[in-house]
């Protein structure tokens, strides 16, 4: 492509938008726009300049009006997750509380290693009108503002004080968001005066650019070290994390496991790396895992961890494995590859698995070991079948999950996040198609569910418009953030939302009780209230936002309602009460480290502390 000649006078805001509109990415041989558009709530810090610029590029960069800046960020994160970090959306918010509302969603994107671009208003560079509306003044540091808080929750941060700076800063932000090792949110603070200042930008800055995600080949010596360790294994196991999907390495993971006869367990982020019926799929591992995965994890002597940051829910706070077990960690990020004395293989999972497979040519895990893993999985499948069976107990999360699992299409996308549902979905969902489960547990963030469902549906509608996005949420998360029901109806991005009402923050009440504490301030009936506790009419609330909705009493009614939801042409909300005490999956859990009182006047708290601490002897020490 030839080099464009000359310059063009544009405002800073116009230059940002024009540059973004000309960035493309090649995915599976097809060029698509890198930025899928954005979410915006306009205010005095972004409407006059950035709003003007975005209005001129509505076709290339569609803008969705948000209802809450935090939920905009969740939607952007879910969009990026659906596209396996190869595409992103921006969020723009006004100076002050509009921008600070994005802090939580920036933290979620950072924890989950997801790209999201934040274009946020800032105070004036000239300082002539200071102090301005919504400015936080720091008396001894006039350069410090609320936008500096984002330095802790972003991978790239800059405050633009001159329009020329964007020539360097915006490409650097995009490069960070596309880097497999450093991927995460990027933040650009845009002072209100600078947004409208002009600069003679070189035309080259606006040429069409086609990006490709870098695939870092692993070091041959690291592969050799990993191969030597794996060849020594008598009881090998693979932990498949979310990075397997981001690398596009699902096929390579499956081929590696089959070629070398090694059972595979999945992390929460790695759910749906394998379909449930694959004979080497030993189930989800860890605190919210399965008896089958945790049983073989206890015996494995060499563990190949692929694309996982080995979070405590995966490792059972590092009690899930034999203390003598050795780890090989394949990861694009050096920080993750070397955790807990792992033999690191730093590089792309797709390339690294192929290289390691060649290096261990001829090696196969002992047949007796994989037979044992299959037997454990068969026992776990029986547990799941019992958990999801209607009538086996009072209404439960597992029963609702089983109903949806049995009636949904294989390609439907499942979204869940905080509370008890991540554990229940992880344990009881039987994957019908790879890459179809989004359980946000990197930041375990209440409110992600419906907002994330909306963002996922925007992405899904681009590629699979005939599939559904199905959201599982509890009553607590629904009450925290539900306004994107309205967003989904307005934009024609249909969701099916299951609101499973257990009368409060029941999973934390369970943790409270399991540590010997009395129920306090979690279930609504145990809170400081002035009236008799009552259930919210979630269906009426959802209908008020334009959705179709109904309340059901049991899993049988849920099955009928779900089929009506599948047939509906707009967002459909189904509410069902579930039991707060006896509705939990009790199998499959490893130890999880929680801080408990070392002294207490309560005998039950003291006894629970002793029981919990007694398991600490199994905890693996590492760095």
Steps between C-alpha positions, in 0.01 A plus 500: 500500500637841411578763758244777530635849448434817692337593828146557617387734775283318752410529863652249736162327534450484124848351455436227758175396338633516145802289596284238673267481200792400279639219717422146384598150608533179307304215661495163325596662171231771516560867571261662748512831684712465814273723706141380498370838614442622848282577796440858602338713764566859400556785740682831512834319485448314171186609314606819325821375341516121511124478448530722194774280357317174566184632338692536176604132500179332613507246216855379565491521881145445628443652841264346756359729766569352840286526811790468743871547431594193702266280300638650177841371602360157578332488160827598330687228690247233401519616138878459504474160666259376234745612231787329683674835561539567128246782496408762757253778572567837655320662791476875532389684809494855623746646747431424865254233617427380147862400460547373856203268445723315251757405765335172592458387140860600424609280790289214361661536156845518659448188713361308203770631260241650263540795260281805555577859401384777731475852356419711802456867568750682719547846647653788304869501415512880524348493851353841428145408610610289800339369708244370253182302549574149638874567538671338797757749626821382659641805672867404473491326162294677233590234243317230695140417415248220509630366168830413668311227688489304174876446508442206736241329277634550147781361290550832320429847639557846360366852543510688171619858554565585135319372188825383340554247780230274363720414202715299739258418777201354315701241302678404823164447669380282212823299503457433873142382455605259225808360673440146631728553799403854597136503389271709712314830516647826374408844633536837331416806707376774268500849654195695394692781335752276325222291344408798283850625423621439146817367349619443144502121507695307235268312267702183564347488847163425343600240242330165523703273726447125529609348830579141588531357849858403568578132550820471702684177428627324812870474575643165387690449826186560706310251284779247547493543879123464504515192278753330726277556800183387323666182374573404859132520596316192618181692581491804268216750494418811294338812646331687215444870568340788318821568311436186295201671342671838460780328311254311282666183626194289584576257215868480598410436865266218401754351260774518764283325760394230254848441357659471842206345686479765773185596693396866486341713770360847443526826695199727535632724220579187302152351518394382155853422383363147451150366455365310798496164324866495398653191666804696623295783653530441873290800599556837666766527768525678831278665758205513261604184320415134479590196705641345184747778418604550860549126553753471221661833590585358843690213335654666194879513502556732201245768417501690172324835559402669175380859486409537867614739770440231763256699711413372847164358387692285251766385744287467813726767650780258399365196682350324196826330398753263647772713655759316293324561169698682232351766275564597141328830414437611144404866495549803280572702815831440675343600831252212480732241349738496794254480788554251782828358382358408161726402215403789273424493130443862408314526174180458307299195609426388144869501401624373835268201511607398150869541586466311828305220332782454252759509778324220694433294187408145594409580860155393621354510845448156652167347398420411859526865595261623233264212578494617860429857385210381281357304791514808721327705229226239467435525875489879473250481213276300733532775763406766246203295381380478860562871565299621203210257540178690582343393828825377656490791743335845524541721193870544434750670271606157370145407399462825306838446334398147403175621344677761287782261410250247373302744286752752366670479163861382496629838383313715753728709720476469879590798721535498880711685753495564874320329786415132510429453131863485376558194717172340403542566127863385506413179682173408329508640147571237235674671209328437168740701282844642569533870574143558615536570874591834659521468876666823614696400806827682449352793690180324615305816439135547590314680225699351213229249416238705316739770377746236384218311335412814303861546386530132412176517303624800300803292405303181445252678272791590270594135446221271622172693492295180519648403838390625842688658788376353828571680827490338844474756780398504862267748663791686659679568172172585331421765760853639473494550123210423270460804274646326197179303470373832370816536286451157345138574411584844358778362281323182393766279660286227651605331823348212694548582867445252783456679832543244775379660821631358827404792717825688531872437479454133579841371393670740741251398766617143434862604544401685816333189641778267386748702703288467813338841480132574543303626200534876499430768236509264200157342466237772487319348797817537709560866414406819680152540356184680614242281324442133438746378231349458157614387159540751221267449205783466252269417211297817549821701527638351179175563316523863605826518301341354188591133540265208495504331838335245725543339838503120537466281806705190415737348242211353300347843452848634427539257211176622341593864558847449352351369178278809485809711556680326212208581271473864610628786286630711787673470835319253724540483877400194704502522880494199734558477872767253611586372845763696692608212724453159337533594135877476467731257325696356791739276306815598316650763726864532600622696801496877458695733722282758672596716793330381817519644854785351702314593818126532552239487773303264275572131546373422149739757349793356698418144390459602136835680513669183627343287227592745227856542622550123527507478121783750471757222531422405139572849371779517246762764577629692205564839346 
